[in-house]
């Protein structure tokens, strides 16, 4: 291996080690399955390595990997009419209390049970800050379809978690193609999905979004609490790269 290739490999390894737990947690939120999320994220990192000379210069290369993972996940899940109704297999974070864990696991169970379109659109739009246009393009849907699925998903979670509806508005702001304040002005290809400020998007007071944020934070901590998972993923990515040479 040349000195240049060695530096390139070290740079990618640093990026992989830092980004993988976050991206895996985010992918699980989108699809509800750890197995499918691992496959999609590992494949996305393979593509990232092959294009590393280009994307290493991006402001947020992690966002590029996330978009590739989402697109791969959607190819797997779009034909499923119903969710899986089961929890992803992750350890309980040491720092998480019983109440926090119970709440997070309930949100994750409800997410996994949603129809794939409802789950993916809600997570991408409400949690990860994509605009309706960006979600529609990635999932090959209409903007009206995105809005309708997001609204249905939010209503299901709100009712299941016994949350009061927003009494400040006569209708669901997610219906009818409406965008929350600030949405639609961002480029999802440059978004670091782990650093979305939901308050900036005008969704900070939404109890469903808050529940999703807490569940994802718990899930990310759970992934980090399983260090062997990073080693397995690193080996899997290396194996996939070797198979394609």
PyMOL commands that set and color helices and strands:
alter all, ss='L'
color gray80, all
select helices_A, chain A and resi 3-31+34-50+52-55+61-77+98-113+116-127+132-139+143-160+188-190+193-195+207-224+227-243
alter helices_A, ss='H'
color red, helices_A
deselect
rebuild
show_as cartoon
